């Protein structure tokens, strides 16, 4: 039991460290993308952290299997390099016992992955979908604050107001619009007014109603421009275009709903959710023989071939998922044949030396 706790602690600590590093990399990349959308006015900056939080289970669902795999390689690789595993084997640690000791913490990680893939990730996806839908329905000036330039019309314009009172009335409003494809050429329109407010019409269109100001239209660098003074002027503020990102609606369905579904895409999604914990267990089995190394090779010697095997596993799973969605393979085969194939590979890697030794000792010598 002491050896089991030692192996489990080493394995889980390595896997946790890898998880934290990979999670920070993935989250920072996603956060930069959301930050760019917020800077362009496509998204309210106030929901950035909520989006990241709701996407966290999905990030962990993809990271944990790889972290578990790398955790075994790093932990056991260190034990082999420092000859600790050699001593354990000399004291009676068999390949079967080492496999069982490894599968116990791996099974705990697989349970966590099951919760993420079956429940937490779909819940997070639904919350993200609700936030994105709310962003698509907001007006161009929703979220505007006083004293800051605010992008509008997908970055083609900018507006500014000195002050906004509690009733939403703006004072000292500035509006600049760039129309590179207008009939007059590369046209710039500047509008300045003393007051302004956002109003909604009966047809659902948003307007910025400006009062007591003037409007300048012209092409930068040319003296040909037009100034129009007005008492009241309404500027149309179109709703943001629908989100063009490829969102598959069945990904936000609950697992219980997917179990009752018959559509190929929904069946493929259900099998993918169950594949995540299976991936953890199978790759844990494969990592045990791949972690075997010596002092000359170093603990990282088999890292590249191990990661290649993991990538091939994922590529085959994604290919099988696409084939299942397109009804190219039957449902009962689905993604299961990929798991079965790599399970056989894991068994061969684990017991190939023993099988080879048994064959060598039981093959009769041929005398000439």
Secondary structure, DSSP 8 states (H G I E B T S, - for coil): -HHHHHHHHHHHHHHHHHHHHHHHHHHHHHHHHHHHHHHTTSS-GGGHHHHHHHHHHHHHHHHHHHHHHHHHHHHHHHHHHTTHHHHHHHTT--HHHHHHHHHHHHHHHHHHHHHIIIIIHHHHHHHHHHHHHHHHHS-TTTT--TTS-EEEGGGTEEEEEEEE-TT--EEEEEEEEEEEEETTEEEEEEEEEEEEEEEE-TTS-EEEEEEEEEEEEEETT-S-EEEEEEEEEEEEE-------S---GGGGS-HHHHHT--SHHHHHHHHHHHHHHHHHHHHHHHHHHHT---TTT-TTTTHHHHHHHHHHHHHHHHHHHHHHHTTSS-TTTTTHHHHHHHHHHHHHHHHHHHHHHHHHHHS-----
